[in-house]
Amino acid sequence: MTFKDDVADLAKRAISAQAVAQTEEATKNAIIMPFLRVLGFDVFDPTQVIPEYVADVGLKKGEKIDYAVKIGNRIEYLVEAKSVSTNLRDAQYSQLFRYFHTCDANIGILTNGLHIWFFTDLEAPNKMDANPFFKFDLLDYDDNDLRELEKFHKNTFSIENVQAAASTLKYLRGAMSFIEKQWATPDEEFVRMVARGFYEGQLRSSVVETLKPIVKRAFDDLFRQRALKKIDVAFDGGKEERLPEVDENRVETTQDELQGFMIIRAIAAEVAPVSRIVMRDAQSYCAILFDDNNRKPIARLHFNGKGKFVTVFGADKEGVRHDVAGSRTSLLCVSDSLK
């Protein structure tokens, strides 16, 4: 079996365990120990996995960490386990912080069996960062997540590669957060930086305030232009495009639905390969899914009734309705929700 198959089997186990493995010990046995096996460790070999690991930390004597995981003669991972019902955002994991420094481990792992958070020491050597650099959701992952997770397999682990990837992810998240904030509400310093590229006069405070909405609109218009360009490709440049196959005996896929799918796929192509944007038609609506997974909805096209509308799903998987006329222009109105 491949690593992907092993993780898929573990996900099935986790789904079954959710309803019954409510205590921490039950979660360890049902999901966390099998997870360590998926990473290539023999959980019954104390030279690889040490349960209830004890190391005196300052005034804290006799505290235990759930698992210390060794590769060769060195402890590389410290694992703190929580019950499957625990929300990791609310979890206390001070022991993991203290042990990380004492044991000189490279990776701290906090998990409730379903969600697995990975920490390292990017901010200061031998001091675990407050925020995880990688989060793996066993019930909602893609191939990119699998590639990141496989870096922690016993046979392929390299702390240099992991920390390099962690650093990239950290700064990527920081850049995206900054750009998103400035896009929504550009601050004075950012507006000044942008304005120096096109404004020839003196950038007084009153001028900067005047330019703020212009800079914000420039962001919006730039995105719309890029989205429109991709839509033009979807409509006009698709001579070699192979449209999705549809079982005509079950549902009727209309031309509007095909064009809607192509538009949404073109917009989504800003952030993902178009091959991962999949159409699955049904009698009541036409679903656009990520990785052909109904747990990862992008949009639903409701074009079969009198009033046509599109439901767009955000990160929280809550749908927002947008009434459209089915035309190229009106479908573009949902682009802001697909950014």
N, C-alpha and C positions, 0 to 999 in steps of 0.2 A: 504494500500500500504506500501511496505517496504521502508526503506531509499534509497536503491538502485534504486527502481522504481521512487522515487521522484526525484533523481538526473538525472535519464534518461529522465524524462519528462522536467526537467529544461534544459537539453542539447538540446532537440528538440526546446524548446522555444528560446534558445539562437541562434540556427542556423537560425530560422525564423527572429529573431530580428537584425541579423548582417547587413542586407541590409538597414534597415530603422531607427534603433535606433542610429543615428550617433552623437547626442549631449549627453552631460553628463546627463541631466535630463531625456531624453528618455531612456538612458541605465539604469538609476536607476529604472524607472518604469517597464521597460520590463524584466530586468534580475536580478538586484541587490536586489530589494525588494523581488521578489520571491525566491531568494537564501536564504535570511534571514528567510523566511517562511519555507524553506526546513530544516533549522537548528532548527526549532521548535519555532520561535519567532512570536508573533502577531505584525506585523509591524504597526498596527493602534492603538496599546496600548502604550501610552507614558511612562508607567511604565516599559516597556520592550525595546522599540526602540524609541530613541529621535532623530528626524531629525534636521539638522542644529544646532547641539549642540554648544553652545558658552561658552568659558572659557578664560578669559583674561590671556595671557601668556607674562609676562615681559612687554616689550614696545609694544608688539603686542596686541592691544585692539580690541575686537569685532570680532576676527577671528572665523570662524565656521569650524567644522568638519562635514562631511556629515551625519554620524550616530554614536551615542553612544548607545551601546547595553548593557542592564543590565540583570544580573541574580540575583534575589533577590533584595537587596538594593545596590548592588555594580555594577559599570560600569566595565565590563570585556573586551568588544571589542570596539575598535575605528575603524571606517570604513571610508576610503577615497576612493571616487569613481572617476573614469575617464570614458571618453566616450569609446564606444566599439572599436573605431578606434585607440585608443591610445596604443602605444607600452610601456608596463610597464618599460622596460629597459631605456626608455628615459623620463619617467614621473618624475615630481617634486612632492615630497610629504613631504616637510619640515614641513607642519602643523601637519602631523601625528607624526613626531618626537617630536615636542614641546608639543602637547596635551598628548602624551603618558606619559610624565613625570608629567605633571600638574594633570592629572586625576588619576594617579596611576593605570591605566588600565594594565591588564596582556597581552593582545593580540592586536596587531595592524594589520589591514587588508587593503591591497591595492588591488583594483580590477578594471578591465575594463569590468566586467561582464563575460568574457570568461576565463580570467586567474585570479586566486585568490592567492595572496601572503600573507603568515602569518609570522608575526614578534613577537618576545618577547625580554626579557632582559637577555640573557645568559651572555653577556660580562660584564655588570655592572648593579646593581640593579636600577630599575626605569628609565633606559635609554635604549631606543629601539635600538636593534642591527641594523647595517647598512645593513645586508643581511637577507633575509627571511630564516627561517628554514624549511619551507614547501611551495611548489608551487602546486596548483591544476589547471589542465587544463580541463575545462568543455567539450572540444571537443576531448580530448585524455587522458583517464584515465583507470586504471585497478582496480582490487579488492583491491590491497594493498593501492592504493590512496584513495579508498572509506573508507577503515578502518581508515585511518588517518583522513580523513575529518569528519567522524562520531564522532570523539572525541570532536568536537566543537559543537555538538548538545546540545541544552539547557538542555535536560533531563539527559545527561551523562557527561557533562563537568566537568572536574577536572583539575585545574591548575597544580597540582602536577604531574598528569599523562602526561599532555601535555608538561610540561617543561622537564620531564624525557625523553620523546620521542624526543623532540627538541634537547636535549643535545646529545642523541645517534646519531641522523641524522647528526648533526654538525660534530661530531668527525669521523663518518663513511665517510662523504664526504671528510674531511681533510685527512684521511688515504688513501683513494682511490686516491686522487689527488697527494699525496706524492709518493705513489707506482708507479703510472702511469708516473710521472716525472722521477723517478729514473730508471724505466724500459727503457724509451726512451733515457735518457742521464744521467747515474749515475754520481754523483759528487764525489769529492775526499773523503769526510768524509764517505759517504755511502760505497764506495769501500773499504776503510780501515776497516770499521765495518765488512763487509762480509769477507774480506781477513783474518782477525784475526782467523776466524774459520777453515782455511785450509792452510794458508801460514806460514811457520815456520821461515822465514828469517826476516830481518829488513825491514819495509815498508817505504823505501825511496820514494821520489816523483817520481823518474824514474820508480820504481817498480809499484807504484800505477797507473801511466799512462799506463803501459803495461797491467795491470790487468783490466782496465776499459772495453775494448771490450770483455774480457772474462766474466766478470760479466754480461754484457748486453746479451751476447750469452747464458749464463746460464739461464737468465729469459726466453728467447725465447725457448730454448730447453726444459725447464721444462714445459712450457705451451704445447708445441707440444707433449711431452710424455703423459701428462694428457689427452689431446685431443685424441691422438692415442689410449690410453687405453679405453676411452669411445667409440671410434669407433669400437674397437675390441669387446666390449660388444654388440654394436648394430648389428654387423655381426654374431658373434659366440654365444652370450649368449641370443639370442632372441627366444628360442624355444617356450616360452609361450607368445611371443609377438603377440598381435592382430593387424594386419596391418589395415590401414584405409580402410573403405569401399568405393568402387568406383562404380559409375553408368556406367556400360559398354556400355549402349545404347547411352551415350552422348560423352564420351571421352575414350581414351585408355590410361591407366596408365601402363607404362612399368616397367620392373624390375629395370632398371637403375634409374628411377624416385623414386621408392620405396626405393632403397638403398641410393640415394642421400638425400631423406627426413630423413632417419634414421641417416645418418652421421651428417647432420646439426642439427637435434634434439639432438644428443649426444653431440655435441660441445656446443649448447645453454644450455644444462643441467647444465653447470657450473654456470649459473646465474639465471635460472628459472626452475620451475617444468616442466618435459617433457609433462605433460598433456596440457600445455598451448601452445605448439608448434604444429601447425595444418597444414595439407596439404590440399590444395584445387586445384584440377587439372582442367585444361582448355585445349582447343584445341591447342592453340599456345604455352603455357608454363604451367609448374606446379608451383604454388605459395606455399611458406612456410610462414605462417602468425603467428603472436603472438595473442593469444586469439581469433583466427578465425576472425580477424578484418582486412579488406582489407586496412584500414588506418594505419596498423602496420605491413608492410611487412618486412620480414627477408631476404628472397632470392627468386629468380625465377630460375627454372631449365629449360633451353632451350635445350632439348634433342631430339626434334622431327626432326630437320633438319640434314644436313650433318655435319656442324660444331657445336659441342656441347659446350655450355658455361653456366656459372652461373652468374647471376646478384645479387650482395650482396648490401643490403641497410644499410646505416649508420643512425646516429641519425637525420641527416638532411633530411632523406628519399631520398637522391640522390643515384642512383644505380651505382655500379662500376662493369664492366664486367671482368670475369675471364674465359679464355678459358681452357677447360678441356677435357680429353679423356673419362671421365665417370668411370675411375677406382678408386679404393680405394686410391691409392697414389696421383693421380692428384686432386681428390676432396679435399684432405687434404690441398692443397695449398690455399684454401679460408679460412682456420681456422684463420689466422691473422686478417682478416676482420670481423670475428665473435666474436673476444675477447670481 
